[in-house]
Amino acid sequence: MYFQDLGEHTNTLVSLMGLFAGVSAFLLWRLLTRMEKKLDELHRLCCDCRQELGERFICRYEHEGEHQDLWQAVNHHAHDLRGRVVR
């Protein structure tokens, strides 16, 4: 009698497990598609930023005469033992 009751509930248990597996698969798919959209947006923002860098910063040679002393200090300096800049 016990096995007969278990057999009657087996179909219900299998159906519920299938339903939960379907819901889990749907939620996983939704999570992955949202993550893909966010990664695409991040990639687009990074690429746009890289393309704008050339426009946002001044080329070194455009103002060579105006900033010669600054470039000289940046490119031709040394440090003493304490780490301070020595020209």
Number of C-alpha atoms within 10 A of each C-alpha: 5 6 7 8 9 11 10 10 11 11 11 11 12 11 12 12 12 12 12 12 12 12 12 12 12 12 12 12 12 12 11 12 12 12 12 12 11 12 12 12 12 12 12 12 12 12 11 11 12 11 11 11 10 10 9 9 8 10 10 10 9 9 10 12 8 9 12 13 11 11 12 11 13 11 9 10 10 12 10 9 6 6 8 9 11 10 11
